[in-house]
Amino acid sequence: MPLKLLPAGPRDADQSIHIENLAYGPNPIGSIIYPGPFPPSAPDAPNPRVEKLVSQLEADPACKWVKVIDTELPEERNMVAFSMWFFWTVPQHKAQDDTPVDYGTGSNWEACDYFFGEMRRRREERFEGKSYAYLKLLHTDPAHQGRGAASMLLRWGAEEADRLGLDSYLESSPDAARWYAKRGFVEVDLFHADFSKWNGPKEHPSALMARPVAKPS
């Protein structure tokens, strides 16, 4: 079953979120940051997560989606891995807008801002006034893990960052960090989130990792 890397677009959003849900499934903080309640929706109603992903793609030309497909699977379900990158080629600056971030219906805004907001703040501080590449999402269908799809997506992004002369950055679980470390990323910070306030884990570490742009040979 040969794999092929292709650009992705809005039509791929539903399948990418399906794979994301399969890849991450239940986790120690999921019920804390998104405790609900979630309003009922019609079967054909738009998925808010899909809508948000598409809006990010359409709002920022630096945002690029890439997918890996299995060419022997039916087209409607041939995506096996997905990634979302930002390649900011102009210097970035910390947002001056204090408007609260919308984390979506059913979210625990305080916990979301503590977790996602702190990682965003650390990234913005590190790259204040700099251009860089940011790997926002990378996930593989568990049924297709071990086939090299994620490596294809990471390699594509790293090569694009090198072509543009950009350092790269990502956030990762400690387990996945070991995989990224083998592929050129170095841990530059470690965020120990404490969710005990919400009866969650006191230690939930996230590795913040960077990859310097490759020097021309």
GUBAKOL-861342 format. One record per residue (C-alpha): residue number from 1; residue in one letter; x, y, z. Coordinates in nm, 4 decimals. Layout:
<pators>
<pator NUM, 'A', <X, Y, Z>>
...
</pators>
This chain:
<pators>
<pator 1, 'M', <0.0000, 0.0000, 0.0000>>
<pator 2, 'P', <0.2106, 0.2959, -0.1270>>
<pator 3, 'L', <0.2020, 0.6287, 0.0562>>
<pator 4, 'K', <0.1972, 0.9663, -0.1176>>
<pator 5, 'L', <0.2434, 1.3168, 0.0213>>
<pator 6, 'L', <0.0070, 1.5856, -0.1122>>
<pator 7, 'P', <-0.1090, 1.9379, -0.0296>>
<pator 8, 'A', <-0.4319, 1.9418, 0.1723>>
<pator 9, 'G', <-0.7194, 2.1878, 0.1736>>
<pator 10, 'P', <-1.0575, 2.2662, 0.3310>>
<pator 11, 'R', <-1.2157, 1.9534, 0.1840>>
<pator 12, 'D', <-0.9728, 1.7484, 0.3950>>
<pator 13, 'A', <-1.0672, 1.9121, 0.7245>>
<pator 14, 'D', <-1.3333, 1.6608, 0.8283>>
<pator 15, 'Q', <-1.1034, 1.3644, 0.7742>>
<pator 16, 'S', <-0.8121, 1.5373, 0.9475>>
<pator 17, 'I', <-1.0241, 1.5944, 1.2600>>
<pator 18, 'H', <-1.1440, 1.2340, 1.2477>>
<pator 19, 'I', <-0.7812, 1.1193, 1.2460>>
<pator 20, 'E', <-0.6943, 1.3653, 1.5251>>
<pator 21, 'N', <-0.9673, 1.2171, 1.7437>>
<pator 22, 'L', <-0.8455, 0.8641, 1.6723>>
<pator 23, 'A', <-0.4821, 0.9573, 1.7372>>
<pator 24, 'Y', <-0.5293, 1.1327, 2.0700>>
<pator 25, 'G', <-0.8482, 0.9763, 2.2044>>
<pator 26, 'P', <-0.9133, 1.0056, 2.5795>>
<pator 27, 'N', <-0.6297, 1.1752, 2.7698>>
<pator 28, 'P', <-0.5668, 1.2912, 3.1285>>
<pator 29, 'I', <-0.6684, 1.6527, 3.0663>>
<pator 30, 'G', <-0.9335, 1.6183, 2.7954>>
<pator 31, 'S', <-1.2257, 1.6255, 3.0369>>
<pator 32, 'I', <-1.0689, 1.9223, 3.2200>>
<pator 33, 'I', <-1.0150, 2.1567, 2.9283>>
<pator 34, 'Y', <-1.3339, 2.0487, 2.7491>>
<pator 35, 'P', <-1.5753, 1.9356, 3.0226>>
<pator 36, 'G', <-1.8942, 2.0319, 2.8369>>
<pator 37, 'P', <-2.1836, 2.0540, 2.8248>>
<pator 38, 'F', <-2.1931, 2.0474, 2.4484>>
<pator 39, 'P', <-2.5151, 2.1598, 2.2828>>
<pator 40, 'P', <-2.6906, 1.9029, 2.0646>>
<pator 41, 'S', <-2.6460, 1.9533, 1.6933>>
<pator 42, 'A', <-2.8155, 1.8223, 1.3828>>
<pator 43, 'P', <-2.6419, 1.5328, 1.2041>>
<pator 44, 'D', <-2.5519, 1.7593, 0.9121>>
<pator 45, 'A', <-2.4464, 2.0588, 1.1277>>
<pator 46, 'P', <-2.0922, 2.1908, 1.0753>>
<pator 47, 'N', <-1.8263, 2.0693, 1.3167>>
<pator 48, 'P', <-1.6941, 2.3739, 1.5110>>
<pator 49, 'R', <-1.3448, 2.2232, 1.5229>>
<pator 50, 'V', <-1.3469, 2.1819, 1.1447>>
<pator 51, 'E', <-1.4731, 2.5371, 1.0970>>
<pator 52, 'K', <-1.1976, 2.6762, 1.3207>>
<pator 53, 'L', <-0.9277, 2.4830, 1.1366>>
<pator 54, 'V', <-1.0491, 2.6029, 0.7975>>
<pator 55, 'S', <-1.0738, 2.9627, 0.9201>>
<pator 56, 'Q', <-0.7096, 2.9502, 1.0322>>
<pator 57, 'L', <-0.6050, 2.8204, 0.6916>>
<pator 58, 'E', <-0.7979, 3.0870, 0.5052>>
<pator 59, 'A', <-0.6978, 3.3736, 0.7360>>
<pator 60, 'D', <-0.3197, 3.3313, 0.7210>>
<pator 61, 'P', <-0.1284, 3.2683, 0.3953>>
<pator 62, 'A', <0.1583, 3.1359, 0.6082>>
<pator 63, 'C', <-0.0598, 2.8374, 0.7062>>
<pator 64, 'K', <0.0008, 2.5229, 0.5020>>
<pator 65, 'W', <-0.1710, 2.1858, 0.5239>>
<pator 66, 'V', <-0.0086, 1.8668, 0.4035>>
<pator 67, 'K', <-0.1429, 1.5123, 0.4090>>
<pator 68, 'V', <-0.0228, 1.1611, 0.3381>>
<pator 69, 'I', <-0.2602, 0.9291, 0.1568>>
<pator 70, 'D', <-0.2623, 0.5572, 0.0912>>
<pator 71, 'T', <-0.3133, 0.5383, -0.2834>>
<pator 72, 'E', <-0.4835, 0.1991, -0.2590>>
<pator 73, 'L', <-0.7605, 0.3134, -0.0246>>
<pator 74, 'P', <-1.0915, 0.4677, -0.1404>>
<pator 75, 'E', <-1.0575, 0.8416, -0.1954>>
<pator 76, 'E', <-1.3057, 0.9372, 0.0779>>
<pator 77, 'R', <-1.0907, 0.7703, 0.3456>>
<pator 78, 'N', <-0.7419, 0.7502, 0.1976>>
<pator 79, 'M', <-0.5811, 1.0099, 0.4278>>
<pator 80, 'V', <-0.3594, 0.8388, 0.6863>>
<pator 81, 'A', <-0.1744, 1.1403, 0.8324>>
<pator 82, 'F', <-0.2092, 1.5185, 0.8414>>
<pator 83, 'S', <0.0009, 1.8190, 0.9393>>
<pator 84, 'M', <-0.0582, 2.1907, 0.9788>>
<pator 85, 'W', <0.2395, 2.4248, 0.9514>>
<pator 86, 'F', <0.2911, 2.7988, 0.9686>>
<pator 87, 'F', <0.5867, 2.9456, 0.7781>>
<pator 88, 'W', <0.6177, 3.3049, 0.8947>>
<pator 89, 'T', <0.8754, 3.4691, 0.6707>>
<pator 90, 'V', <0.8307, 3.8152, 0.8234>>
<pator 91, 'P', <0.9171, 3.8961, 1.1862>>
<pator 92, 'Q', <0.6420, 3.8037, 1.4311>>
<pator 93, 'H', <0.5363, 4.0079, 1.7318>>
<pator 94, 'K', <0.3341, 3.9268, 2.0404>>
<pator 95, 'A', <-0.0322, 4.0045, 1.9961>>
<pator 96, 'Q', <-0.1334, 4.3354, 2.1497>>
<pator 97, 'D', <-0.5033, 4.2509, 2.1374>>
<pator 98, 'D', <-0.6390, 4.1527, 2.4795>>
<pator 99, 'T', <-0.9598, 4.0055, 2.3378>>
<pator 100, 'P', <-1.0181, 3.6663, 2.5084>>
<pator 101, 'V', <-0.9503, 3.3640, 2.2922>>
<pator 102, 'D', <-1.2567, 3.1604, 2.1993>>
<pator 103, 'Y', <-1.1744, 2.8008, 2.2900>>
<pator 104, 'G', <-1.5143, 2.6769, 2.1789>>
<pator 105, 'T', <-1.8413, 2.5668, 2.3290>>
<pator 106, 'G', <-1.8020, 2.3322, 2.6240>>
<pator 107, 'S', <-1.4494, 2.4453, 2.7072>>
<pator 108, 'N', <-1.3143, 2.5378, 3.0479>>
<pator 109, 'W', <-1.1841, 2.8782, 2.9420>>
<pator 110, 'E', <-0.9628, 2.9235, 3.2477>>
<pator 111, 'A', <-0.7940, 2.5838, 3.2068>>
<pator 112, 'C', <-0.7588, 2.6286, 2.8289>>
<pator 113, 'D', <-0.5990, 2.9696, 2.8667>>
<pator 114, 'Y', <-0.3695, 2.8407, 3.1400>>
<pator 115, 'F', <-0.2502, 2.5515, 2.9198>>
<pator 116, 'F', <-0.2738, 2.6638, 2.5573>>
<pator 117, 'G', <-0.2256, 3.0287, 2.6454>>
<pator 118, 'E', <0.0954, 2.9656, 2.8382>>
<pator 119, 'M', <0.2456, 2.7635, 2.5530>>
<pator 120, 'R', <0.1502, 3.0379, 2.3088>>
<pator 121, 'R', <0.3052, 3.3031, 2.5334>>
<pator 122, 'R', <0.6311, 3.1088, 2.5644>>
<pator 123, 'R', <0.6488, 3.0621, 2.1862>>
<pator 124, 'E', <0.5802, 3.4288, 2.1197>>
<pator 125, 'E', <0.8445, 3.5380, 2.3708>>
<pator 126, 'R', <1.1043, 3.3066, 2.2192>>
<pator 127, 'F', <1.0451, 3.4302, 1.8674>>
<pator 128, 'E', <0.9589, 3.7941, 1.9350>>
<pator 129, 'G', <1.0681, 3.9965, 1.6325>>
<pator 130, 'K', <1.1793, 3.6856, 1.4428>>
<pator 131, 'S', <1.0546, 3.4838, 1.1490>>
<pator 132, 'Y', <1.0118, 3.1087, 1.2028>>
<pator 133, 'A', <0.8220, 2.7916, 1.1151>>
<pator 134, 'Y', <0.5703, 2.6412, 1.3566>>
<pator 135, 'L', <0.4366, 2.2868, 1.3435>>
<pator 136, 'K', <0.0897, 2.3290, 1.4912>>
<pator 137, 'L', <-0.0533, 1.9816, 1.4220>>
<pator 138, 'L', <0.0774, 1.6424, 1.3183>>
<pator 139, 'H', <-0.1256, 1.3259, 1.3648>>
<pator 140, 'T', <-0.1450, 0.9789, 1.2146>>
<pator 141, 'D', <-0.4317, 0.7319, 1.2018>>
<pator 142, 'P', <-0.3359, 0.4676, 1.4632>>
<pator 143, 'A', <-0.4172, 0.1958, 1.2090>>
<pator 144, 'H', <-0.1353, 0.3287, 0.9915>>
<pator 145, 'Q', <0.1294, 0.4143, 1.2497>>
<pator 146, 'G', <0.4749, 0.2761, 1.1857>>
<pator 147, 'R', <0.4540, 0.3160, 0.8085>>
<pator 148, 'G', <0.6543, 0.6392, 0.7933>>
<pator 149, 'A', <0.3686, 0.8806, 0.7174>>
<pator 150, 'A', <0.4513, 1.1156, 1.0062>>
<pator 151, 'S', <0.8179, 1.1160, 0.9038>>
<pator 152, 'M', <0.7168, 1.2177, 0.5520>>
<pator 153, 'L', <0.5190, 1.5135, 0.6872>>
<pator 154, 'L', <0.7925, 1.6243, 0.9258>>
<pator 155, 'R', <1.0589, 1.5932, 0.6564>>
<pator 156, 'W', <0.8511, 1.8039, 0.4179>>
<pator 157, 'G', <0.8100, 2.0791, 0.6771>>
<pator 158, 'A', <1.1767, 2.0761, 0.7757>>
<pator 159, 'E', <1.2853, 2.0996, 0.4129>>
<pator 160, 'E', <1.0432, 2.3862, 0.3501>>
<pator 161, 'A', <1.1728, 2.5670, 0.6597>>
<pator 162, 'D', <1.5301, 2.5189, 0.5386>>
<pator 163, 'R', <1.4368, 2.6484, 0.1936>>
<pator 164, 'L', <1.2922, 2.9611, 0.3532>>
<pator 165, 'G', <1.5796, 2.9983, 0.5993>>
<pator 166, 'L', <1.3618, 2.9488, 0.9080>>
<pator 167, 'D', <1.4152, 2.7834, 1.2445>>
<pator 168, 'S', <1.1291, 2.5467, 1.3347>>
<pator 169, 'Y', <0.9315, 2.5059, 1.6551>>
<pator 170, 'L', <0.6730, 2.2678, 1.8035>>
<pator 171, 'E', <0.5122, 2.1517, 2.1285>>
<pator 172, 'S', <0.5065, 1.7838, 2.2143>>
<pator 173, 'S', <0.4290, 1.5247, 2.4757>>
<pator 174, 'P', <0.7421, 1.3781, 2.6393>>
<pator 175, 'D', <0.6871, 1.0465, 2.4588>>
<pator 176, 'A', <0.6616, 1.2078, 2.1146>>
<pator 177, 'A', <0.9542, 1.4371, 2.2008>>
<pator 178, 'R', <1.1897, 1.1414, 2.1785>>
<pator 179, 'W', <1.0688, 1.0806, 1.8226>>
<pator 180, 'Y', <1.1192, 1.4463, 1.7281>>
<pator 181, 'A', <1.4640, 1.4486, 1.8906>>
<pator 182, 'K', <1.5765, 1.1767, 1.6532>>
<pator 183, 'R', <1.4762, 1.4028, 1.3654>>
<pator 184, 'G', <1.6657, 1.7171, 1.4544>>
<pator 185, 'F', <1.4509, 1.8885, 1.7182>>
<pator 186, 'V', <1.5983, 1.9885, 2.0538>>
<pator 187, 'E', <1.4085, 2.0531, 2.3754>>
<pator 188, 'V', <1.4434, 2.4223, 2.4603>>
<pator 189, 'D', <1.1875, 2.4424, 2.7414>>
<pator 190, 'L', <0.9594, 2.2190, 2.9471>>
<pator 191, 'F', <0.6186, 2.3345, 3.0608>>
<pator 192, 'H', <0.4935, 2.1493, 3.3692>>
<pator 193, 'A', <0.1212, 2.2198, 3.3764>>
<pator 194, 'D', <-0.0547, 2.1704, 3.7095>>
<pator 195, 'F', <-0.4223, 2.0793, 3.6686>>
<pator 196, 'S', <-0.4809, 1.9900, 4.0350>>
<pator 197, 'K', <-0.6965, 2.3018, 4.0671>>
<pator 198, 'W', <-0.9500, 2.1188, 3.8493>>
<pator 199, 'N', <-0.8940, 1.7781, 4.0151>>
<pator 200, 'G', <-0.6576, 1.6747, 3.7386>>
<pator 201, 'P', <-0.2908, 1.5711, 3.7292>>
<pator 202, 'K', <-0.0458, 1.7881, 3.9196>>
<pator 203, 'E', <0.2238, 1.7190, 3.6609>>
<pator 204, 'H', <0.1373, 1.7315, 3.2906>>
<pator 205, 'P', <0.4629, 1.8050, 3.1045>>
<pator 206, 'S', <0.4901, 1.9410, 2.7519>>
<pator 207, 'A', <0.8232, 1.9583, 2.5686>>
<pator 208, 'L', <0.8831, 2.2781, 2.3737>>
<pator 209, 'M', <1.1229, 2.1987, 2.0905>>
<pator 210, 'A', <1.3143, 2.3828, 1.8214>>
<pator 211, 'R', <1.5127, 2.2849, 1.5156>>
<pator 212, 'P', <1.7740, 2.5274, 1.3782>>
<pator 213, 'V', <1.7674, 2.5914, 1.0064>>
<pator 214, 'A', <2.0121, 2.3630, 0.8263>>
<pator 215, 'K', <2.3260, 2.5357, 0.7043>>
<pator 216, 'P', <2.3907, 2.5045, 0.3290>>
<pator 217, 'S', <2.6393, 2.2277, 0.2570>>
</pators>
